Amino acid sequence: MRNNESPLIHTIEHNYGSTQPASTCQDDGAIANERTSIIASNAGMLLIISSQFFFACMNISVKMLNSLEPPVHALEVIVVRMGITLIGCVIYMIIMRIPDPIAGPKGVRTLLVIRGITGFFGLCGLYWSLQYLSVADATILTFLAPLTTAVAGCILLKESYSVKQAVAGVISLLGVVFIARPPFLFSALPAAISEHSPESTPAQRLAGVGACMINVLGATGAYTSIRAIGKRAHPMHVMTFFSLWCTIIASLGMVALNIPVVYPRSWTWTFLLLMVGVFGFVAQTLLTMGLQRETVSRGVTGMYIQALFAVVLERLIFGVMPSLLSVIGASIIMSSAVYVVLIKQEPTQRSSTDEEI
């Protein structure tokens, strides 16, 4: 029993981290050799990086959806997206016969509820911000979450946060700044605003920034709770609680605020809304699986690569031409992401081995 162990971390009663059968003693040598490879030892980070591509696709879809008339309220987008996710998660768990598909495993149900509620505020803040900010500006503000999450993981989960990880995170954030070039930092440069997204007023921009701050707080609670849950729950359990609470709170919010439901009026509207649900489902699944395999401080650093995906997709969809600063920022992010992947987490690996023993 370690004295510095967090009360949120418990002995694993059921390991949902792998779908493979329990290995025998004869397989120990093969498994040890497999873990020496870069891909196997960094599976969590690679899953997180993959999830960021789908998150970028989802944000682009939401931005395009907001440009249609009449615009779709953020709460309605959440209901549709998370409703699709909820149905997909429940069907999957029933088919795969995963225990406790609705209630979740005992011992982590409170953490699952916390993940669902905090995740709603994070998602709602992001969607609201995209109504007034460009995807690049919204992305840079949401990347405040890794900094706050790393601190929360260190305080609540007693996780290590090395100097190398801190340096990589700060350097990556610098790359995000170069790519997004927010007007409040680069007032002398023209903002990268597409013709599909008219410039917002100062009041609207302030509201968008405030919405992003809500996203940061919600994301901090969500990422920390996912790491606290670890492998004691299947990734689909985490997804189910997230989608369930988002659907419930967003639906109640639409009723309380008397927000009218916008019905499909074109195939483009229907397609974009479905893509928001599909991209969100895939991205959230990959992110959940990745965070269960990585520490908070190391895992969230890989999320910075979403800025690179956002720049490329905005160029392809909205015709935004990347500038020299964007190229420099992309190079910084890519270099930092590769560096983080190659860092060996010896203390964390030893801790994991102690828990399994």
Disulfide bonds with the S-S distance in Angstrom:
none
